[in-house]
Amino acid sequence: MGEGGIIKTGIAENLDELRDLKRNGKERLLDMQQREVRLTGISSLKIGYNKVFGYYLEVTHAHKDKVPDEWIRKQTLTYAERYITQIL
């Protein structure tokens, strides 16, 4: 019972999605990073995590002019800016 799996896959879509996030979260973040690099052309884009903001997108100052309007700037660093999005 402590290991989960009590509710069968396919019973609840939202539960299935949460299980998938738990099992494949790192791969999904990497996919998102690669997709955003392709869409924005920001080669230095990174996804990071901290306890204050949770997950964020980090962009060096050299590429901040390519940041989409829908990204929300949360923190300025010496070498970069950190943003959040609805998807994160």
Backbone hydrogen bonds, N-H to C=O, Kabsch-Sander energy under -0.5 kcal/mol:
donor,donor_aa,acceptor,acceptor_aa,energy
4,G,1,M,-1.2
8,K,6,I,-0.6
11,I,8,K,-1.6
16,D,12,A,-2.2
17,E,13,E,-2.3
18,L,14,N,-2.0
19,R,15,L,-2.4
20,D,16,D,-2.2
21,L,17,E,-2.3
22,K,18,L,-2.1
23,R,19,R,-2.4
24,N,20,D,-3.1
25,G,21,L,-1.0
28,R,24,N,-2.2
29,L,25,G,-2.2
30,L,26,K,-2.2
31,D,27,E,-2.5
32,M,28,R,-2.3
33,Q,29,L,-2.6
34,Q,30,L,-2.5
35,R,31,D,-2.4
36,E,32,M,-2.6
37,V,33,Q,-2.2
38,R,34,Q,-2.1
39,L,35,R,-2.6
40,T,36,E,-2.6
41,G,37,V,-2.3
43,S,41,G,-1.1
45,L,42,I,-1.3
46,K,58,E,-1.9
48,G,46,K,-0.5
48,G,56,Y,-2.4
50,N,54,G,-1.7
54,G,50,N,-1.9
56,Y,48,G,-2.2
57,L,83,Y,-3.0
58,E,46,K,-3.3
59,V,81,E,-2.7
61,H,79,Y,-1.4
63,H,60,T,-1.8
64,K,61,H,-0.8
66,K,63,H,-2.2
67,V,64,K,-1.0
71,W,68,P,-1.3
72,I,84,I,-2.8
73,R,71,W,-0.6
74,K,82,R,-3.2
75,Q,82,R,-1.6
77,L,80,A,-3.4
81,E,59,V,-2.9
82,R,75,Q,-3.1
83,Y,57,L,-3.0
84,I,72,I,-2.3
